[in-house]
Amino acid sequence: MRRELKDVGMIAGMIVCWTLYYTVSKLMVDATGSPYATGFLLRMAALVFLTLQVALDGGFKDLFRQGKVTVILVIIGVFGFLLDLFANLGYAFGGSLSTGTALLKTDVLMVNLLTVAIYRKRLYATDWIGSFLMLFGVLLVLGLDFKELTFRPTDLFFLASAACVTVNAFIIKAAQEKHRQKADTISYYNNFVVLLLFAAFAIGRGDLARLNPSGTPWFWTMTVVGGLAQTGIYFFYYRNLKRHEVWTVKLWLLLMPVLSCFVGIVLLGEEPTVWKLVGVGVVLIGACVILLREKLHPKTRSSASKG
């Protein structure tokens, strides 16, 4: 019972931190006019928190003793940057919001397929049904207009972003299981590599030179909150990947739009639409199907205990 409560807390923390990060990130992109400058500032703030966290745990010296595994840690950071870059390129080349939203969410299905192909895990029909229900419900919550769905060659950037998210999740899990890397070590390298890449793009484009923090109320407060949320993502997401299957962690992340929907209604005064409420219901039904997996398939629990 205690472990189940801890799992719920870890998953809830992950969802809350990711929702907060996306909210702050959007506000800062609107304020700076640059996703690269925003990425740089948020990762810089996260670096401060991560350094404090690692230092307090007494593991700062271990960061520089990774040997050959350093290459894997850097690769994780590169993929972390590419997933943002490809999504930005998709929108920059005129990709529609509806198409981009739908294609970026395909990482859930990609993870399911790779789980079967790489890990040889069996996914039951109920797993796929639950996955599709949650994905469809999320698209409704996000207000996706299916009539506006079109596809152009540059929309492949969205699929590339989803692929980077998918591959990175499996690389992180492999770094933890095969190379016994700590979540905090992976977090530190990931954040530092992405920070350097965002800095290179922001400086090269002159975005940092054009920043006007004084023109935005609470600019630095948002930066600190965003950096703290990013640190929380690293803490909860990486530990959840270690404790659970990648495909289940990805499914729980689909609850983010549901939380954002309630935040918008309660705190921002947004009007709930019928389709958004229907979407919330569909997501929760899909989540229930996934939660009932062991009861629907008793062999799952017995095989897991033998392993």
C-alpha positions as CSV (number, residue, x, y, z in Angstrom):
1,M,0.0,0.0,0.0
2,R,2.8,2.4,0.9
3,R,4.5,1.7,-2.5
4,E,1.3,2.3,-4.4
5,L,0.9,5.6,-2.7
6,K,4.5,6.5,-3.5
7,D,3.9,5.6,-7.1
8,V,0.8,7.8,-7.3
9,G,2.7,10.7,-5.7
10,M,5.6,10.3,-8.2
11,I,3.3,10.2,-11.1
12,A,1.3,13.1,-9.9
13,G,4.4,15.1,-9.2
14,M,5.6,14.4,-12.8
15,I,2.3,15.6,-14.3
16,V,2.1,18.7,-12.2
17,C,5.7,19.8,-12.9
18,W,5.4,19.2,-16.6
19,T,2.1,21.1,-16.7
20,L,3.7,24.0,-14.8
21,Y,6.7,24.0,-17.1
22,Y,4.7,24.2,-20.3
23,T,2.6,27.0,-18.8
24,V,5.6,29.1,-17.8
25,S,7.4,28.2,-21.1
26,K,4.5,29.5,-23.2
27,L,4.3,32.7,-21.2
28,M,8.0,33.3,-21.5
29,V,8.1,32.6,-25.3
30,D,5.3,35.2,-25.6
31,A,7.4,37.6,-23.6
32,T,10.8,37.0,-25.3
33,G,9.5,36.2,-28.8
34,S,12.2,33.5,-28.9
35,P,11.9,29.8,-28.0
36,Y,15.7,29.6,-27.9
37,A,16.2,32.4,-25.5
38,T,13.4,31.0,-23.3
39,G,15.0,27.5,-23.4
40,F,18.3,29.0,-22.5
41,L,16.9,31.0,-19.5
42,L,14.9,28.1,-18.1
43,R,17.7,25.6,-18.5
44,M,20.1,28.0,-16.8
45,A,17.7,28.3,-13.9
46,A,17.4,24.6,-13.8
47,L,21.2,24.2,-13.7
48,V,21.3,26.2,-10.5
49,F,18.7,24.0,-8.8
50,L,20.3,20.8,-10.2
51,T,23.7,21.8,-8.9
52,L,22.3,22.5,-5.5
53,Q,20.5,19.2,-5.5
54,V,23.6,17.2,-6.6
55,A,25.9,19.0,-4.1
56,L,23.5,18.4,-1.2
57,D,23.4,14.7,-2.1
58,G,27.2,14.6,-2.2
59,G,27.4,13.4,-5.7
60,F,29.0,16.4,-7.5
61,K,32.4,14.7,-7.9
62,D,30.8,11.7,-9.5
63,L,29.5,13.8,-12.3
64,F,33.0,13.9,-13.8
65,R,33.7,10.2,-13.4
66,Q,31.4,8.7,-16.0
67,G,34.0,7.4,-18.5
68,K,32.7,6.0,-21.7
69,V,29.1,6.4,-20.5
70,T,29.5,10.2,-20.9
71,V,28.8,9.7,-24.6
72,I,25.4,8.2,-23.8
73,L,24.7,11.0,-21.4
74,V,25.5,13.6,-24.1
75,I,23.4,11.8,-26.7
76,I,20.4,12.0,-24.3
77,G,21.0,15.8,-24.1
78,V,21.2,16.1,-27.9
79,F,17.9,14.2,-28.3
80,G,16.4,16.4,-25.6
81,F,17.3,19.5,-27.7
82,L,16.2,18.0,-31.0
83,L,12.7,17.2,-29.8
84,D,12.2,21.0,-29.2
85,L,14.0,22.0,-32.3
86,F,12.0,19.8,-34.7
87,A,8.7,20.9,-33.1
88,N,9.7,24.6,-33.5
89,L,10.7,24.0,-37.1
90,G,7.4,22.3,-37.9
91,Y,5.6,25.4,-36.7
92,A,8.1,27.8,-38.3
93,F,7.4,26.3,-41.7
94,G,3.7,26.9,-41.5
95,G,2.5,23.8,-39.8
96,S,-1.0,24.1,-38.4
97,L,-1.6,23.9,-34.7
98,S,-4.1,21.1,-35.1
99,T,-1.8,18.9,-37.3
100,G,1.2,19.6,-35.1
101,T,-0.7,18.7,-31.9
102,A,-1.9,15.5,-33.4
103,L,1.5,14.4,-34.8
104,L,3.4,15.3,-31.6
105,K,1.1,13.1,-29.6
106,T,2.0,10.1,-31.7
107,D,4.9,9.4,-29.4
108,V,2.5,7.4,-27.3
109,L,1.9,5.0,-30.1
110,M,5.6,4.9,-31.1
111,V,6.5,3.9,-27.5
112,N,3.9,1.1,-27.6
113,L,5.3,-0.3,-30.8
114,L,8.9,-0.1,-29.6
115,T,7.9,-1.7,-26.3
116,V,6.8,-4.7,-28.3
117,A,9.7,-4.7,-30.8
118,I,12.6,-4.0,-28.5
119,Y,11.6,-5.3,-25.1
120,R,9.4,-8.1,-26.4
121,K,6.7,-7.1,-24.0
122,R,3.2,-8.2,-24.6
123,L,0.6,-5.5,-24.9
124,Y,-3.0,-6.8,-24.7
125,A,-5.9,-5.5,-26.8
126,T,-7.1,-3.6,-23.7
127,D,-3.7,-1.8,-23.5
128,W,-4.1,-0.6,-27.1
129,I,-7.7,0.4,-26.5
130,G,-6.8,2.3,-23.4
131,S,-3.9,4.0,-25.2
132,F,-6.1,5.1,-28.1
133,L,-8.9,6.3,-25.8
134,M,-6.5,8.4,-23.8
135,L,-4.9,9.8,-27.0
136,F,-8.3,10.6,-28.6
137,G,-9.5,12.2,-25.4
138,V,-6.5,14.4,-25.1
139,L,-7.0,15.6,-28.7
140,L,-10.5,16.6,-27.7
141,V,-9.4,18.4,-24.6
142,L,-6.8,20.3,-26.6
143,G,-9.6,21.5,-28.9
144,L,-8.3,19.8,-32.0
145,D,-10.3,20.6,-35.1
146,F,-10.3,17.5,-37.1
147,K,-11.6,19.4,-40.1
148,E,-8.3,21.4,-40.2
149,L,-6.1,18.4,-40.3
150,T,-3.9,18.6,-43.3
151,F,-0.5,17.1,-44.1
152,R,2.4,18.7,-45.9
153,P,6.1,17.5,-46.2
154,T,7.3,19.9,-43.5
155,D,4.9,18.3,-41.0
156,L,7.5,15.5,-40.9
157,F,9.3,17.7,-38.4
158,F,6.5,17.0,-35.9
159,L,6.9,13.3,-36.4
160,A,10.7,13.7,-36.0
161,S,10.1,15.5,-32.7
162,A,7.8,12.7,-31.5
163,A,10.4,10.1,-32.6
164,C,13.1,11.9,-30.6
165,V,10.9,11.9,-27.5
166,T,10.3,8.2,-27.9
167,V,13.9,7.2,-28.5
168,N,15.2,9.4,-25.7
169,A,12.9,7.7,-23.2
170,F,14.3,4.3,-24.0
171,I,17.9,5.6,-24.0
172,I,17.3,7.1,-20.5
173,K,15.9,3.8,-19.3
174,A,18.8,1.9,-20.7
175,A,21.3,4.2,-19.1
176,Q,19.6,3.5,-15.8
177,E,19.2,-0.2,-16.1
178,K,22.3,-1.3,-18.1
179,H,24.8,1.4,-17.1
180,R,23.4,2.0,-13.6
181,Q,23.4,5.7,-14.0
182,K,21.6,7.8,-11.3
183,A,18.6,9.8,-12.4
184,D,20.3,13.0,-11.1
185,T,23.5,12.4,-13.1
186,I,21.4,11.9,-16.3
187,S,19.4,15.0,-15.5
188,Y,22.5,17.1,-15.0
189,Y,24.1,16.1,-18.3
190,N,20.9,16.4,-20.2
191,N,20.2,19.9,-18.9
192,F,23.8,21.1,-19.5
193,V,23.9,19.8,-23.1
194,V,20.5,21.3,-23.9
195,L,21.6,24.6,-22.3
196,L,24.7,24.8,-24.4
197,L,22.7,24.1,-27.6
198,F,20.0,26.6,-26.8
199,A,22.7,29.2,-25.9
200,A,24.4,28.6,-29.3
201,F,21.2,29.2,-31.2
202,A,20.1,32.1,-29.1
203,I,23.4,33.9,-29.4
204,G,23.8,33.1,-33.1
205,R,20.4,34.5,-33.8
206,G,20.9,37.5,-31.6
207,D,17.9,36.6,-29.4
208,L,19.6,37.2,-26.1
209,A,20.8,40.7,-27.1
210,R,17.2,41.7,-27.9
211,L,15.8,40.5,-24.5
212,N,13.9,43.2,-22.5
213,P,13.1,41.6,-19.1
214,S,12.0,45.0,-17.7
215,G,9.1,45.0,-20.1
216,T,7.5,41.9,-18.7
217,P,6.1,41.8,-15.1
218,W,7.4,38.9,-13.0
219,F,9.9,38.0,-15.8
220,W,12.6,36.7,-13.5
221,T,10.1,35.1,-11.1
222,M,8.7,33.1,-14.1
223,T,12.3,32.1,-15.0
224,V,12.9,30.8,-11.5
225,V,9.5,28.9,-11.3
226,G,10.2,27.5,-14.8
227,G,13.6,26.3,-13.8
228,L,12.2,24.7,-10.7
229,A,9.5,23.0,-12.7
230,Q,12.2,21.7,-15.1
231,T,14.2,20.3,-12.2
232,G,11.0,18.6,-10.9
233,I,10.5,17.0,-14.4
234,Y,13.9,15.5,-14.2
235,F,13.4,14.3,-10.7
236,F,10.0,12.6,-11.2
237,Y,10.1,11.6,-14.9
238,Y,13.5,9.8,-14.7
239,R,12.6,8.0,-11.5
240,N,9.2,7.0,-13.0
241,L,11.0,5.6,-16.0
242,K,13.2,3.5,-13.8
243,R,10.2,2.1,-11.8
244,H,7.7,1.6,-14.6
245,E,7.5,0.6,-18.3
246,V,8.1,3.4,-20.7
247,W,4.7,3.0,-22.3
248,T,2.8,3.4,-19.0
249,V,4.8,6.5,-18.1
250,K,4.0,8.1,-21.4
251,L,0.3,7.3,-21.0
252,W,0.2,9.0,-17.6
253,L,1.7,12.1,-19.2
254,L,-1.4,12.3,-21.3
255,L,-3.2,13.5,-18.2
256,M,-1.3,16.8,-18.5
257,P,-3.8,18.5,-20.8
258,V,-6.6,17.3,-18.4
259,L,-4.9,19.1,-15.5
260,S,-4.3,22.2,-17.7
261,C,-7.9,22.2,-18.6
262,F,-9.0,22.3,-15.0
263,V,-6.4,24.9,-14.2
264,G,-7.7,27.1,-17.0
265,I,-11.3,26.8,-15.8
266,V,-10.6,27.3,-12.1
267,L,-7.8,29.9,-12.1
268,L,-8.0,31.6,-15.5
269,G,-11.8,31.7,-15.9
270,E,-11.8,29.8,-19.1
271,E,-15.2,28.5,-20.3
272,P,-15.4,24.7,-20.5
273,T,-16.8,23.5,-23.8
274,V,-18.8,20.3,-24.2
275,W,-16.1,18.6,-26.3
276,K,-13.4,19.4,-23.7
277,L,-15.5,17.8,-21.0
278,V,-16.2,14.8,-23.2
279,G,-12.5,14.6,-23.8
280,V,-11.7,14.6,-20.1
281,G,-14.2,11.7,-19.7
282,V,-12.7,9.7,-22.5
283,V,-9.2,10.2,-21.1
284,L,-10.3,9.0,-17.7
285,I,-12.1,6.0,-19.2
286,G,-8.9,5.1,-21.0
287,A,-6.9,5.5,-17.8
288,C,-9.3,3.2,-16.0
289,V,-8.7,0.5,-18.7
290,I,-5.0,0.8,-18.1
291,L,-5.3,0.7,-14.3
292,L,-7.5,-2.4,-14.5
293,R,-4.8,-4.2,-16.6
294,E,-3.8,-6.7,-13.9
295,K,-7.4,-7.5,-13.0
296,L,-8.3,-8.0,-16.7
297,H,-5.3,-10.1,-17.3
298,P,-4.4,-12.0,-14.1
299,K,-1.4,-13.6,-15.8
300,T,0.3,-10.2,-16.0
301,R,0.8,-10.1,-12.2
302,S,1.9,-13.7,-11.9
303,S,4.5,-13.4,-14.7
304,A,5.8,-10.1,-13.2
305,S,6.3,-11.7,-9.8
306,K,8.2,-14.6,-11.4
307,G,10.5,-12.1,-13.2
